């Protein structure tokens, strides 16, 4: 069975850790949309979730930093952040699906790291909290380095996504494919709190108009200056756009939430 | 310059409970285990946010490290004021 659901979602920790710092109406609107997206995911009856995700020094350091890493664990614990206000849980993996993805990659010119033990930080755990309530579905994480340079190019992320999409379309399982991160934010930086709404809207427009030329043309420097160090996470969204190229992107929500210091977006992709 | 060593120390304090305890008990002795210049060691021991930031410590290593050392959002922003 193929990919049965796809969406991209931001994961600003403030969404759960300091929800009430945001204007009530704005927070409720965004988080309500997030939960509804979770209901749509469940309604597609997937067997597993494949998460195109990132991490924030949870597992890897500069002594060994993978460009792409596919988790092959039986389970993943998280979240690592005590302050996230999401209960700790053990998320079941799907090591068989992981192995299939890794083998397919190595047969076809992609050489990701694989890992039998990964912790989830808010990057993966927060979206799962909304999209996979009670952690009911098994998850396979595909981590893209959007943390520290050098990072894979937008073009390479798109191609990696395109390849994973083809493999997953032929899987025996029904797959929900999610991407997590972005949009513009400058966490812990001198410009912390800045949100570049024009950049976010342009990027969302690129997704909606399926402007694959522009999506693959974003340079590291442009993302860095226009969307901040956190903006590099749009690489997961670009990979997702590569995976479901013919699907229509639907803007579910966009809220530049100042107290969460992030341009928060939710996009569903429909076949 | 040993930015790598500075970040390694911070990463260890942030992510490793046992090492964090050693750091809390005797930060100066803990810092000696890393190959730091005098300036780097002093920036670490004084929690000099601006110095650590400008030497290039990753913001997502630095902010959690400064939070563990009870640096408020206001003080953190103040320390970085004027930087791009």
Interface residues (C-beta under 8 A of the other chain):
Chain A: X56 X57 X58 X61 X62 X63 X147 X148 X186 X187 X188 X189 X190 X191 X192 X229
Chain B: X4 X7 X8 X11 X14 X15 X53 X58 X59 X60 X61 X62 X63 X76 X77 X80 X81 X82 X83 X84
